[in-house]
Amino acid sequence: MSNNLGDALRKAGIEVPKPEPREKMGDAVGGSSRGQEDRSRKERTAEERQRRTNAPRQDPAIPAECVFQSYYGEDGTLRREIFIEAAERVARLFNSREGNVRPFALRLFLNRVKAIERDLRAKKCTMEQAREKLYIVRRDAAHQVGRRTMGQVFVEFLNKNLETALKDEREFRGFVEYFASVAAYCRQRE
């Protein structure tokens, strides 16, 4: 009971025993006190958290066949792989537990990249300005990895594809299509 309630009951003439300290109550019953149990549980949790943060993460790597020198084939059209095989494979990596890329977060980054593409098409920015904006997207993705809200595999995907995507506006459009395909397959949880 709180002191105010206990005091009020005593004034009314009702006898209220004073509570013993927690350690004494636990010892009187013959078991360990609840405070000691809470402390040991907190210590275990802290140890587990320490172990998780110090353990090296095994992030899956983006396979070489999912990285392109050009998103376009010899006939000048977008490669089939960016829509199907490579996109599905990268999506499986993102969906994996080690990948730790949530579809919602992926869509947020895709929307930012698509906004840059819209600005390029509308001539609201130059390719140099688009490069700068993409570097910011890359930096923000790395920040999310640092916060452990997204896996390192996503930053690796960006790093390996931005070199090709930043060659020119045409390749950038190809990258946007590839990224959109990956995001579409990520929505289909296995």
C-alpha positions as CSV (number, residue, x, y, z in Angstrom):
1,M,0.0,0.0,0.0
2,S,1.1,3.5,-0.6
3,N,1.9,5.7,2.3
4,N,-1.1,8.0,1.8
5,L,-3.5,5.1,1.8
6,G,-1.8,3.5,4.8
7,D,-1.9,6.8,6.7
8,A,-5.6,7.3,5.9
9,L,-6.5,3.8,7.1
10,R,-4.5,4.3,10.4
11,K,-6.3,7.6,11.0
12,A,-9.6,5.7,10.6
13,G,-8.5,3.3,13.3
14,I,-7.7,0.4,11.1
15,E,-4.5,-1.4,11.9
16,V,-2.3,-1.7,8.8
17,P,1.0,-3.6,9.0
18,K,4.0,-1.9,7.6
19,P,5.5,-3.7,4.6
20,E,8.9,-5.2,5.1
21,P,11.7,-4.5,2.6
22,R,11.7,-6.7,-0.5
23,E,14.9,-8.6,0.5
24,K,13.4,-9.5,3.9
25,M,10.1,-10.7,2.4
26,G,11.9,-12.9,0.0
27,D,14.2,-14.3,2.6
28,A,11.2,-14.9,5.0
29,V,9.5,-17.1,2.4
30,G,12.6,-19.1,1.8
31,G,13.2,-18.1,-1.8
32,S,15.2,-15.4,-3.5
33,S,13.7,-12.0,-3.6
34,R,11.9,-10.7,-6.6
35,G,14.5,-7.9,-6.9
36,Q,17.3,-10.4,-7.2
37,E,15.3,-12.3,-9.9
38,D,14.8,-9.0,-11.8
39,R,18.5,-8.2,-11.6
40,S,19.6,-11.6,-12.8
41,R,17.1,-11.4,-15.7
42,K,18.4,-7.9,-16.6
43,E,22.0,-9.1,-16.5
44,R,21.2,-12.1,-18.7
45,T,19.4,-9.8,-21.2
46,A,22.3,-7.4,-21.1
47,E,24.8,-10.2,-21.8
48,E,22.7,-11.5,-24.7
49,R,22.5,-8.0,-26.2
50,Q,26.3,-7.6,-25.8
51,R,26.8,-10.9,-27.5
52,R,24.5,-10.0,-30.4
53,T,26.2,-6.6,-31.0
54,N,29.7,-8.0,-30.8
55,A,29.0,-11.0,-33.0
56,P,30.2,-10.5,-36.6
57,R,27.2,-10.3,-38.9
58,Q,27.2,-12.7,-41.9
59,D,25.6,-10.6,-44.5
60,P,24.8,-12.3,-47.8
61,A,26.7,-10.9,-50.8
62,I,25.2,-9.8,-54.1
63,P,26.1,-12.4,-56.7
64,A,28.2,-11.3,-59.7
65,E,25.4,-12.2,-62.1
66,C,23.1,-9.7,-60.4
67,V,25.5,-6.8,-61.2
68,F,25.5,-5.4,-64.7
69,Q,28.0,-3.4,-66.8
70,S,24.9,-2.1,-68.7
71,Y,21.2,-2.6,-68.1
72,Y,20.7,-2.8,-71.8
73,G,21.4,-5.7,-74.2
74,E,23.1,-5.5,-77.6
75,D,19.7,-4.9,-79.3
76,G,19.3,-1.7,-77.2
77,T,16.4,-2.9,-75.0
78,L,16.5,-3.6,-71.3
79,R,17.9,-7.0,-70.4
80,R,15.4,-9.7,-69.4
81,E,17.4,-10.5,-66.3
82,I,16.8,-7.1,-64.6
83,F,13.1,-7.9,-64.7
84,I,13.1,-11.6,-63.7
85,E,16.1,-13.8,-62.8
86,A,18.5,-11.2,-61.2
87,A,15.6,-9.3,-59.6
88,E,14.2,-12.5,-58.0
89,R,17.6,-13.5,-56.7
90,V,18.4,-10.2,-55.1
91,A,14.8,-10.1,-53.6
92,R,15.5,-13.5,-52.0
93,L,18.6,-12.1,-50.5
94,F,16.7,-9.1,-49.2
95,N,13.9,-11.2,-47.8
96,S,16.3,-13.5,-46.0
97,R,16.8,-13.1,-42.3
98,E,20.4,-12.1,-42.9
99,G,19.4,-9.6,-45.5
100,N,17.0,-7.9,-43.1
101,V,15.5,-5.6,-45.8
102,R,11.9,-4.9,-45.1
103,P,9.7,-4.2,-48.1
104,F,8.4,-1.0,-46.6
105,A,11.9,0.5,-46.2
106,L,12.8,-0.7,-49.7
107,R,9.8,1.1,-51.2
108,L,10.8,4.3,-49.4
109,F,14.2,4.2,-51.1
110,L,12.7,3.2,-54.4
111,N,10.3,6.2,-54.2
112,R,13.3,8.5,-53.6
113,V,15.1,7.1,-56.6
114,K,12.0,7.3,-58.8
115,A,11.6,11.0,-57.7
116,I,15.2,11.6,-59.0
117,E,14.3,9.9,-62.3
118,R,11.1,12.1,-62.6
119,D,13.2,15.2,-62.1
120,L,15.7,14.1,-64.8
121,R,12.9,13.4,-67.3
122,A,11.2,16.8,-66.5
123,K,14.6,18.5,-66.9
124,K,14.3,19.8,-63.3
125,C,17.8,18.6,-62.6
126,T,20.9,17.6,-64.5
127,M,22.7,14.3,-64.4
128,E,25.3,15.8,-62.1
129,Q,22.6,16.9,-59.7
130,A,21.0,13.5,-59.9
131,R,24.4,11.9,-59.0
132,E,24.5,14.1,-55.9
133,K,21.0,13.0,-54.9
134,L,21.9,9.4,-55.4
135,Y,24.9,9.7,-53.2
136,I,22.6,11.1,-50.5
137,V,20.3,8.1,-50.9
138,R,23.3,5.8,-50.6
139,R,24.5,7.7,-47.5
140,D,21.0,7.4,-45.9
141,A,20.9,3.7,-46.7
142,A,24.2,3.3,-44.9
143,H,22.8,5.2,-41.9
144,Q,19.8,2.7,-41.8
145,V,22.3,-0.1,-41.7
146,G,24.1,1.6,-38.8
147,R,20.8,1.8,-36.9
148,R,20.2,-1.9,-37.7
149,T,16.9,-1.2,-39.4
150,M,18.2,-2.5,-42.7
151,G,20.8,-5.1,-43.7
152,Q,24.2,-4.3,-45.2
153,V,23.2,-6.3,-48.4
154,F,21.0,-3.3,-49.5
155,V,23.9,-0.9,-49.3
156,E,26.0,-3.5,-51.2
157,F,23.3,-3.6,-53.9
158,L,23.4,0.2,-54.2
159,N,27.2,0.3,-54.3
160,K,27.6,-2.3,-57.0
161,N,24.8,-0.8,-59.2
162,L,25.4,2.9,-58.8
163,E,28.6,2.8,-60.8
164,T,26.7,1.6,-63.8
165,A,23.6,3.7,-63.0
166,L,25.6,6.9,-62.9
167,K,27.2,6.5,-66.3
168,D,24.4,8.4,-68.0
169,E,20.7,9.1,-67.9
170,R,19.8,6.0,-70.0
171,E,21.6,3.7,-67.6
172,F,20.0,5.4,-64.7
173,R,16.6,4.6,-66.1
174,G,17.7,1.0,-66.5
175,F,18.7,0.9,-62.8
176,V,15.3,2.3,-61.8
177,E,13.6,-0.5,-63.6
178,Y,15.9,-3.1,-62.0
179,F,15.4,-1.6,-58.5
180,A,11.6,-1.6,-59.1
181,S,11.7,-5.2,-60.1
182,V,13.6,-6.2,-57.0
183,A,11.1,-4.3,-54.9
184,A,8.2,-6.0,-56.6
185,Y,9.6,-9.4,-55.8
186,C,10.4,-8.4,-52.2
187,R,6.7,-7.8,-51.6
188,Q,6.1,-11.5,-52.1
189,R,7.3,-13.0,-48.8
190,E,8.4,-16.6,-49.0
